[in-house]
Amino acid sequence: MDVKELIKNLIGVEVTTDNVEEVMNNPVECTTSKEDAEKLEELVLFLELAKETEEM
């Protein structure tokens, strides 16, 4: 399963790239609507918080 498909299945947002790093660094540029960008930003925030928690 590629990144585009995984994100679509998780939150219903279509992204324009399969590059995880690009999605994490600039989620707004990886979507086609403001609403999708907000959802993707929330996913990125969740992943960053999960990573911080894991490192503690």
PDB file of N, CA, C, O and CB in Angstrom:
ATOM      1  N   MET A   1       0.853  -1.173   0.000  1.00  0.00           N
ATOM      2  CA  MET A   1       0.000   0.000   0.000  1.00  0.00           C
ATOM      3  C   MET A   1       0.905   1.245   0.000  1.00  0.00           C
ATOM      4  O   MET A   1       1.836   1.339   0.800  1.00  0.00           O
ATOM      5  CB  MET A   1      -0.974  -0.007   1.238  1.00  0.00           C
ATOM      6  N   ASP A   2       0.627   2.190  -0.894  1.00  0.00           N
ATOM      7  CA  ASP A   2       1.437   3.388  -0.954  1.00  0.00           C
ATOM      8  C   ASP A   2       0.887   4.473  -0.014  1.00  0.00           C
ATOM      9  O   ASP A   2      -0.198   4.329   0.549  1.00  0.00           O
ATOM     10  CB  ASP A   2       1.502   3.906  -2.391  1.00  0.00           C
ATOM     11  N   VAL A   3       1.647   5.545   0.139  1.00  0.00           N
ATOM     12  CA  VAL A   3       1.291   6.620   1.065  1.00  0.00           C
ATOM     13  C   VAL A   3      -0.037   7.265   0.679  1.00  0.00           C
ATOM     14  O   VAL A   3      -0.882   7.510   1.540  1.00  0.00           O
ATOM     15  CB  VAL A   3       2.397   7.679   1.101  1.00  0.00           C
ATOM     16  N   LYS A   4      -0.222   7.535  -0.591  1.00  0.00           N
ATOM     17  CA  LYS A   4      -1.475   8.156  -1.047  1.00  0.00           C
ATOM     18  C   LYS A   4      -2.685   7.315  -0.648  1.00  0.00           C
ATOM     19  O   LYS A   4      -3.669   7.832  -0.120  1.00  0.00           O
ATOM     20  CB  LYS A   4      -1.454   8.351  -2.576  1.00  0.00           C
ATOM     21  N   GLU A   5      -2.597   6.034  -0.902  1.00  0.00           N
ATOM     22  CA  GLU A   5      -3.703   5.119  -0.604  1.00  0.00           C
ATOM     23  C   GLU A   5      -3.929   4.998   0.905  1.00  0.00           C
ATOM     24  O   GLU A   5      -5.072   4.963   1.359  1.00  0.00           O
ATOM     25  CB  GLU A   5      -3.425   3.732  -1.207  1.00  0.00           C
ATOM     26  N   LEU A   6      -2.868   4.935   1.665  1.00  0.00           N
ATOM     27  CA  LEU A   6      -2.982   4.821   3.117  1.00  0.00           C
ATOM     28  C   LEU A   6      -3.665   6.046   3.722  1.00  0.00           C
ATOM     29  O   LEU A   6      -4.562   5.910   4.553  1.00  0.00           O
ATOM     30  CB  LEU A   6      -1.601   4.630   3.741  1.00  0.00           C
ATOM     31  N   ILE A   7      -3.245   7.232   3.311  1.00  0.00           N
ATOM     32  CA  ILE A   7      -3.851   8.460   3.827  1.00  0.00           C
ATOM     33  C   ILE A   7      -5.321   8.540   3.415  1.00  0.00           C
ATOM     34  O   ILE A   7      -6.173   8.917   4.219  1.00  0.00           O
ATOM     35  CB  ILE A   7      -3.082   9.704   3.320  1.00  0.00           C
ATOM     36  N   LYS A   8      -5.617   8.189   2.175  1.00  0.00           N
ATOM     37  CA  LYS A   8      -7.004   8.194   1.699  1.00  0.00           C
ATOM     38  C   LYS A   8      -7.857   7.253   2.536  1.00  0.00           C
ATOM     39  O   LYS A   8      -8.981   7.599   2.900  1.00  0.00           O
ATOM     40  CB  LYS A   8      -7.072   7.793   0.212  1.00  0.00           C
ATOM     41  N   ASN A   9      -7.342   6.070   2.847  1.00  0.00           N
ATOM     42  CA  ASN A   9      -8.089   5.104   3.657  1.00  0.00           C
ATOM     43  C   ASN A   9      -8.251   5.555   5.100  1.00  0.00           C
ATOM     44  O   ASN A   9      -9.291   5.303   5.709  1.00  0.00           O
ATOM     45  CB  ASN A   9      -7.400   3.759   3.625  1.00  0.00           C
ATOM     46  N   LEU A  10      -7.248   6.214   5.657  1.00  0.00           N
ATOM     47  CA  LEU A  10      -7.291   6.638   7.060  1.00  0.00           C
ATOM     48  C   LEU A  10      -8.205   7.830   7.302  1.00  0.00           C
ATOM     49  O   LEU A  10      -9.044   7.808   8.203  1.00  0.00           O
ATOM     50  CB  LEU A  10      -5.906   6.975   7.530  1.00  0.00           C
ATOM     51  N   ILE A  11      -8.036   8.882   6.481  1.00  0.00           N
ATOM     52  CA  ILE A  11      -8.767  10.121   6.762  1.00  0.00           C
ATOM     53  C   ILE A  11      -9.579  10.644   5.582  1.00  0.00           C
ATOM     54  O   ILE A  11     -10.186  11.711   5.677  1.00  0.00           O
ATOM     55  CB  ILE A  11      -7.806  11.178   7.196  1.00  0.00           C
ATOM     56  N   GLY A  12      -9.599   9.913   4.479  1.00  0.00           N
ATOM     57  CA  GLY A  12     -10.412  10.314   3.342  1.00  0.00           C
ATOM     58  C   GLY A  12      -9.875  11.486   2.556  1.00  0.00           C
ATOM     59  O   GLY A  12     -10.631  12.170   1.865  1.00  0.00           O
ATOM     60  N   VAL A  13      -8.567  11.732   2.650  1.00  0.00           N
ATOM     61  CA  VAL A  13      -7.942  12.857   1.964  1.00  0.00           C
ATOM     62  C   VAL A  13      -7.035  12.342   0.861  1.00  0.00           C
ATOM     63  O   VAL A  13      -6.224  11.442   1.079  1.00  0.00           O
ATOM     64  CB  VAL A  13      -7.149  13.735   2.952  1.00  0.00           C
ATOM     65  N   GLU A  14      -7.180  12.919  -0.322  1.00  0.00           N
ATOM     66  CA  GLU A  14      -6.286  12.574  -1.418  1.00  0.00           C
ATOM     67  C   GLU A  14      -5.086  13.512  -1.391  1.00  0.00           C
ATOM     68  O   GLU A  14      -5.244  14.733  -1.383  1.00  0.00           O
ATOM     69  CB  GLU A  14      -7.021  12.651  -2.785  1.00  0.00           C
ATOM     70  N   VAL A  15      -3.895  12.940  -1.376  1.00  0.00           N
ATOM     71  CA  VAL A  15      -2.677  13.739  -1.420  1.00  0.00           C
ATOM     72  C   VAL A  15      -2.037  13.614  -2.799  1.00  0.00           C
ATOM     73  O   VAL A  15      -2.326  12.685  -3.554  1.00  0.00           O
ATOM     74  CB  VAL A  15      -1.686  13.297  -0.313  1.00  0.00           C
ATOM     75  N   THR A  16      -1.166  14.564  -3.109  1.00  0.00           N
ATOM     76  CA  THR A  16      -0.588  14.641  -4.442  1.00  0.00           C
ATOM     77  C   THR A  16       0.779  13.981  -4.551  1.00  0.00           C
ATOM     78  O   THR A  16       1.405  14.030  -5.610  1.00  0.00           O
ATOM     79  CB  THR A  16      -0.481  16.066  -4.857  1.00  0.00           C
ATOM     80  N   THR A  17       1.246  13.371  -3.480  1.00  0.00           N
ATOM     81  CA  THR A  17       2.577  12.769  -3.479  1.00  0.00           C
ATOM     82  C   THR A  17       2.611  11.489  -2.666  1.00  0.00           C
ATOM     83  O   THR A  17       1.789  11.293  -1.771  1.00  0.00           O
ATOM     84  CB  THR A  17       3.600  13.750  -2.939  1.00  0.00           C
ATOM     85  N   ASP A  18       3.557  10.624  -2.975  1.00  0.00           N
ATOM     86  CA  ASP A  18       3.812   9.431  -2.170  1.00  0.00           C
ATOM     87  C   ASP A  18       4.982   9.640  -1.222  1.00  0.00           C
ATOM     88  O   ASP A  18       5.360   8.726  -0.488  1.00  0.00           O
ATOM     89  CB  ASP A  18       4.081   8.233  -3.071  1.00  0.00           C
ATOM     90  N   ASN A  19       5.552  10.825  -1.233  1.00  0.00           N
ATOM     91  CA  ASN A  19       6.715  11.149  -0.421  1.00  0.00           C
ATOM     92  C   ASN A  19       6.273  11.526   0.996  1.00  0.00           C
ATOM     93  O   ASN A  19       5.730  12.610   1.213  1.00  0.00           O
ATOM     94  CB  ASN A  19       7.525  12.299  -1.065  1.00  0.00           C
ATOM     95  N   VAL A  20       6.507  10.631   1.954  1.00  0.00           N
ATOM     96  CA  VAL A  20       6.092  10.853   3.340  1.00  0.00           C
ATOM     97  C   VAL A  20       6.736  12.105   3.916  1.00  0.00           C
ATOM     98  O   VAL A  20       6.081  12.876   4.617  1.00  0.00           O
ATOM     99  CB  VAL A  20       6.445   9.642   4.201  1.00  0.00           C
ATOM    100  N   GLU A  21       7.997  12.307   3.628  1.00  0.00           N
ATOM    101  CA  GLU A  21       8.709  13.472   4.154  1.00  0.00           C
ATOM    102  C   GLU A  21       8.061  14.774   3.673  1.00  0.00           C
ATOM    103  O   GLU A  21       7.928  15.728   4.440  1.00  0.00           O
ATOM    104  CB  GLU A  21      10.191  13.428   3.733  1.00  0.00           C
ATOM    105  N   GLU A  22       7.669  14.806   2.424  1.00  0.00           N
ATOM    106  CA  GLU A  22       7.010  15.986   1.869  1.00  0.00           C
ATOM    107  C   GLU A  22       5.663  16.229   2.549  1.00  0.00           C
ATOM    108  O   GLU A  22       5.318  17.368   2.865  1.00  0.00           O
ATOM    109  CB  GLU A  22       6.819  15.829   0.354  1.00  0.00           C
ATOM    110  N   VAL A  23       4.914  15.168   2.768  1.00  0.00           N
ATOM    111  CA  VAL A  23       3.622  15.284   3.448  1.00  0.00           C
ATOM    112  C   VAL A  23       3.817  15.798   4.870  1.00  0.00           C
ATOM    113  O   VAL A  23       3.064  16.658   5.327  1.00  0.00           O
ATOM    114  CB  VAL A  23       2.890  13.924   3.466  1.00  0.00           C
ATOM    115  N   MET A  24       4.815  15.282   5.567  1.00  0.00           N
ATOM    116  CA  MET A  24       5.069  15.691   6.947  1.00  0.00           C
ATOM    117  C   MET A  24       5.545  17.144   7.036  1.00  0.00           C
ATOM    118  O   MET A  24       5.165  17.863   7.961  1.00  0.00           O
ATOM    119  CB  MET A  24       6.103  14.769   7.581  1.00  0.00           C
ATOM    120  N   ASN A  25       6.366  17.576   6.089  1.00  0.00           N
ATOM    121  CA  ASN A  25       6.941  18.918   6.135  1.00  0.00           C
ATOM    122  C   ASN A  25       6.027  19.999   5.589  1.00  0.00           C
ATOM    123  O   ASN A  25       6.121  21.150   6.014  1.00  0.00           O
ATOM    124  CB  ASN A  25       8.219  18.938   5.379  1.00  0.00           C
ATOM    125  N   ASN A  26       5.158  19.665   4.674  1.00  0.00           N
ATOM    126  CA  ASN A  26       4.297  20.672   4.069  1.00  0.00           C
ATOM    127  C   ASN A  26       2.965  20.065   3.636  1.00  0.00           C
ATOM    128  O   ASN A  26       2.705  19.924   2.441  1.00  0.00           O
ATOM    129  CB  ASN A  26       4.996  21.321   2.875  1.00  0.00           C
ATOM    130  N   PRO A  27       2.126  19.708   4.601  1.00  0.00           N
ATOM    131  CA  PRO A  27       0.867  19.047   4.275  1.00  0.00           C
ATOM    132  C   PRO A  27      -0.068  19.901   3.421  1.00  0.00           C
ATOM    133  O   PRO A  27      -0.829  19.361   2.618  1.00  0.00           O
ATOM    134  CB  PRO A  27       0.166  18.660   5.539  1.00  0.00           C
ATOM    135  N   VAL A  28      -0.024  21.211   3.577  1.00  0.00           N
ATOM    136  CA  VAL A  28      -0.912  22.089   2.818  1.00  0.00           C
ATOM    137  C   VAL A  28      -0.642  21.992   1.320  1.00  0.00           C
ATOM    138  O   VAL A  28      -1.572  22.028   0.515  1.00  0.00           O
ATOM    139  CB  VAL A  28      -0.753  23.535   3.284  1.00  0.00           C
ATOM    140  N   GLU A  29       0.621  21.871   0.951  1.00  0.00           N
ATOM    141  CA  GLU A  29       0.986  21.796  -0.458  1.00  0.00           C
ATOM    142  C   GLU A  29       0.676  20.429  -1.075  1.00  0.00           C
ATOM    143  O   GLU A  29       0.757  20.267  -2.293  1.00  0.00           O
ATOM    144  CB  GLU A  29       2.457  22.107  -0.621  1.00  0.00           C
ATOM    145  N   CYS A  30       0.327  19.462  -0.256  1.00  0.00           N
ATOM    146  CA  CYS A  30       0.104  18.098  -0.750  1.00  0.00           C
ATOM    147  C   CYS A  30      -1.368  17.764  -0.938  1.00  0.00           C
ATOM    148  O   CYS A  30      -1.714  16.615  -1.214  1.00  0.00           O
ATOM    149  CB  CYS A  30       0.719  17.104   0.198  1.00  0.00           C
ATOM    150  N   THR A  31      -2.237  18.758  -0.791  1.00  0.00           N
ATOM    151  CA  THR A  31      -3.667  18.542  -0.974  1.00  0.00           C
ATOM    152  C   THR A  31      -4.232  19.574  -1.939  1.00  0.00           C
ATOM    153  O   THR A  31      -3.542  20.507  -2.349  1.00  0.00           O
ATOM    154  CB  THR A  31      -4.406  18.606   0.375  1.00  0.00           C
ATOM    155  N   THR A  32      -5.493  19.388  -2.292  1.00  0.00           N
ATOM    156  CA  THR A  32      -6.107  20.290  -3.266  1.00  0.00           C
ATOM    157  C   THR A  32      -7.185  21.189  -2.678  1.00  0.00           C
ATOM    158  O   THR A  32      -7.744  22.023  -3.390  1.00  0.00           O
ATOM    159  CB  THR A  32      -6.692  19.495  -4.383  1.00  0.00           C
ATOM    160  N   SER A  33      -7.487  21.035  -1.395  1.00  0.00           N
ATOM    161  CA  SER A  33      -8.498  21.900  -0.783  1.00  0.00           C
ATOM    162  C   SER A  33      -8.085  22.279   0.634  1.00  0.00           C
ATOM    163  O   SER A  33      -7.300  21.581   1.275  1.00  0.00           O
ATOM    164  CB  SER A  33      -9.875  21.203  -0.771  1.00  0.00           C
ATOM    165  N   LYS A  34      -8.623  23.385   1.104  1.00  0.00           N
ATOM    166  CA  LYS A  34      -8.322  23.853   2.456  1.00  0.00           C
ATOM    167  C   LYS A  34      -8.805  22.848   3.502  1.00  0.00           C
ATOM    168  O   LYS A  34      -8.118  22.592   4.491  1.00  0.00           O
ATOM    169  CB  LYS A  34      -8.967  25.226   2.705  1.00  0.00           C
ATOM    170  N   GLU A  35      -9.977  22.289   3.278  1.00  0.00           N
ATOM    171  CA  GLU A  35     -10.531  21.306   4.217  1.00  0.00           C
ATOM    172  C   GLU A  35      -9.634  20.070   4.317  1.00  0.00           C
ATOM    173  O   GLU A  35      -9.361  19.584   5.414  1.00  0.00           O
ATOM    174  CB  GLU A  35     -11.950  20.894   3.784  1.00  0.00           C
ATOM    175  N   ASP A  36      -9.181  19.567   3.176  1.00  0.00           N
ATOM    176  CA  ASP A  36      -8.290  18.408   3.176  1.00  0.00           C
ATOM    177  C   ASP A  36      -6.954  18.747   3.833  1.00  0.00           C
ATOM    178  O   ASP A  36      -6.376  17.924   4.543  1.00  0.00           O
ATOM    179  CB  ASP A  36      -8.061  17.908   1.742  1.00  0.00           C
ATOM    180  N   ALA A  37      -6.472  19.961   3.592  1.00  0.00           N
ATOM    181  CA  ALA A  37      -5.206  20.383   4.196  1.00  0.00           C
ATOM    182  C   ALA A  37      -5.315  20.388   5.718  1.00  0.00           C
ATOM    183  O   ALA A  37      -4.385  19.974   6.410  1.00  0.00           O
ATOM    184  CB  ALA A  37      -4.801  21.781   3.687  1.00  0.00           C
ATOM    185  N   GLU A  38      -6.441  20.851   6.237  1.00  0.00           N
ATOM    186  CA  GLU A  38      -6.643  20.878   7.690  1.00  0.00           C
ATOM    187  C   GLU A  38      -6.656  19.467   8.264  1.00  0.00           C
ATOM    188  O   GLU A  38      -6.062  19.216   9.312  1.00  0.00           O
ATOM    189  CB  GLU A  38      -7.955  21.600   8.039  1.00  0.00           C
ATOM    190  N   LYS A  39      -7.328  18.548   7.584  1.00  0.00           N
ATOM    191  CA  LYS A  39      -7.360  17.153   8.037  1.00  0.00           C
ATOM    192  C   LYS A  39      -5.956  16.546   8.018  1.00  0.00           C
ATOM    193  O   LYS A  39      -5.552  15.848   8.948  1.00  0.00           O
ATOM    194  CB  LYS A  39      -8.314  16.319   7.152  1.00  0.00           C
ATOM    195  N   LEU A  40      -5.234  16.824   6.956  1.00  0.00           N
ATOM    196  CA  LEU A  40      -3.880  16.281   6.833  1.00  0.00           C
ATOM    197  C   LEU A  40      -2.957  16.878   7.890  1.00  0.00           C
ATOM    198  O   LEU A  40      -2.117  16.169   8.445  1.00  0.00           O
ATOM    199  CB  LEU A  40      -3.318  16.549   5.427  1.00  0.00           C
ATOM    200  N   GLU A  41      -3.101  18.173   8.175  1.00  0.00           N
ATOM    201  CA  GLU A  41      -2.299  18.795   9.231  1.00  0.00           C
ATOM    202  C   GLU A  41      -2.573  18.144  10.580  1.00  0.00           C
ATOM    203  O   GLU A  41      -1.654  17.959  11.377  1.00  0.00           O
ATOM    204  CB  GLU A  41      -2.584  20.300   9.306  1.00  0.00           C
ATOM    205  N   GLU A  42      -3.833  17.795  10.841  1.00  0.00           N
ATOM    206  CA  GLU A  42      -4.178  17.116  12.095  1.00  0.00           C
ATOM    207  C   GLU A  42      -3.517  15.741  12.175  1.00  0.00           C
ATOM    208  O   GLU A  42      -3.040  15.339  13.236  1.00  0.00           O
ATOM    209  CB  GLU A  42      -5.703  16.974  12.227  1.00  0.00           C
ATOM    210  N   LEU A  43      -3.491  15.029  11.063  1.00  0.00           N
ATOM    211  CA  LEU A  43      -2.822  13.729  11.030  1.00  0.00           C
ATOM    212  C   LEU A  43      -1.328  13.888  11.304  1.00  0.00           C
ATOM    213  O   LEU A  43      -0.746  13.121  12.071  1.00  0.00           O
ATOM    214  CB  LEU A  43      -3.046  13.039   9.669  1.00  0.00           C
ATOM    215  N   VAL A  44      -0.716  14.880  10.678  1.00  0.00           N
ATOM    216  CA  VAL A  44       0.712  15.134  10.874  1.00  0.00           C
ATOM    217  C   VAL A  44       0.976  15.479  12.334  1.00  0.00           C
ATOM    218  O   VAL A  44       1.933  14.972  12.920  1.00  0.00           O
ATOM    219  CB  VAL A  44       1.205  16.276   9.947  1.00  0.00           C
ATOM    220  N   LEU A  45       0.151  16.327  12.929  1.00  0.00           N
ATOM    221  CA  LEU A  45       0.310  16.680  14.339  1.00  0.00           C
ATOM    222  C   LEU A  45       0.209  15.442  15.220  1.00  0.00           C
ATOM    223  O   LEU A  45       1.011  15.264  16.137  1.00  0.00           O
ATOM    224  CB  LEU A  45      -0.744  17.715  14.756  1.00  0.00           C
ATOM    225  N   PHE A  46      -0.766  14.591  14.949  1.00  0.00           N
ATOM    226  CA  PHE A  46      -0.916  13.352  15.705  1.00  0.00           C
ATOM    227  C   PHE A  46       0.341  12.494  15.617  1.00  0.00           C
ATOM    228  O   PHE A  46       0.816  11.970  16.624  1.00  0.00           O
ATOM    229  CB  PHE A  46      -2.122  12.566  15.200  1.00  0.00           C
ATOM    230  N   LEU A  47       0.874  12.355  14.408  1.00  0.00           N
ATOM    231  CA  LEU A  47       2.077  11.539  14.221  1.00  0.00           C
ATOM    232  C   LEU A  47       3.274  12.132  14.951  1.00  0.00           C
ATOM    233  O   LEU A  47       4.070  11.397  15.533  1.00  0.00           O
ATOM    234  CB  LEU A  47       2.394  11.397  12.735  1.00  0.00           C
ATOM    235  N   GLU A  48       3.408  13.457  14.925  1.00  0.00           N
ATOM    236  CA  GLU A  48       4.509  14.113  15.645  1.00  0.00           C
ATOM    237  C   GLU A  48       4.377  13.911  17.151  1.00  0.00           C
ATOM    238  O   GLU A  48       5.368  13.643  17.830  1.00  0.00           O
ATOM    239  CB  GLU A  48       4.548  15.616  15.318  1.00  0.00           C
ATOM    240  N   LEU A  49       3.160  14.039  17.676  1.00  0.00           N
ATOM    241  CA  LEU A  49       2.934  13.823  19.107  1.00  0.00           C
ATOM    242  C   LEU A  49       3.212  12.374  19.492  1.00  0.00           C
ATOM    243  O   LEU A  49       3.793  12.108  20.544  1.00  0.00           O
ATOM    244  CB  LEU A  49       1.496  14.200  19.485  1.00  0.00           C
ATOM    245  N   ALA A  50       2.806  11.454  18.654  1.00  0.00           N
ATOM    246  CA  ALA A  50       3.074  10.031  18.921  1.00  0.00           C
ATOM    247  C   ALA A  50       4.569   9.769  18.945  1.00  0.00           C
ATOM    248  O   ALA A  50       5.054   9.015  19.789  1.00  0.00           O
ATOM    249  CB  ALA A  50       2.397   9.136  17.860  1.00  0.00           C
ATOM    250  N   LYS A  51       5.299  10.380  18.034  1.00  0.00           N
ATOM    251  CA  LYS A  51       6.748  10.196  17.986  1.00  0.00           C
ATOM    252  C   LYS A  51       7.403  10.754  19.249  1.00  0.00           C
ATOM    253  O   LYS A  51       8.284  10.115  19.824  1.00  0.00           O
ATOM    254  CB  LYS A  51       7.335  10.875  16.735  1.00  0.00           C
ATOM    255  N   GLU A  52       6.973  11.956  19.687  1.00  0.00           N
ATOM    256  CA  GLU A  52       7.507  12.565  20.909  1.00  0.00           C
ATOM    257  C   GLU A  52       7.234  11.688  22.125  1.00  0.00           C
ATOM    258  O   GLU A  52       8.103  11.521  22.980  1.00  0.00           O
ATOM    259  CB  GLU A  52       6.903  13.958  21.121  1.00  0.00           C
ATOM    260  N   THR A  53       6.044  11.134  22.203  1.00  0.00           N
ATOM    261  CA  THR A  53       5.670  10.280  23.328  1.00  0.00           C
ATOM    262  C   THR A  53       6.533   9.023  23.349  1.00  0.00           C
ATOM    263  O   THR A  53       6.964   8.565  24.407  1.00  0.00           O
ATOM    264  CB  THR A  53       4.178   9.904  23.253  1.00  0.00           C
ATOM    265  N   GLU A  54       6.773   8.479  22.169  1.00  0.00           N
ATOM    266  CA  GLU A  54       7.588   7.271  22.059  1.00  0.00           C
ATOM    267  C   GLU A  54       9.028   7.516  22.499  1.00  0.00           C
ATOM    268  O   GLU A  54       9.664   6.626  23.063  1.00  0.00           O
ATOM    269  CB  GLU A  54       7.566   6.753  20.627  1.00  0.00           C
ATOM    270  N   GLU A  55       9.540   8.708  22.247  1.00  0.00           N
ATOM    271  CA  GLU A  55      10.934   9.036  22.566  1.00  0.00           C
ATOM    272  C   GLU A  55      11.150   9.274  24.055  1.00  0.00           C
ATOM    273  O   GLU A  55      12.291   9.268  24.518  1.00  0.00           O
ATOM    274  CB  GLU A  55      11.369  10.263  21.788  1.00  0.00           C
ATOM    275  N   MET A  56      10.085   9.481  24.808  1.00  0.00           N
ATOM    276  CA  MET A  56      10.222   9.773  26.244  1.00  0.00           C
ATOM    277  C   MET A  56      10.546   8.542  27.017  1.00  0.00           C
ATOM    278  O   MET A  56      10.696   8.602  28.238  1.00  0.00           O
ATOM    279  CB  MET A  56       8.963  10.395  26.795  1.00  0.00           C
TER     280      MET A  56
END
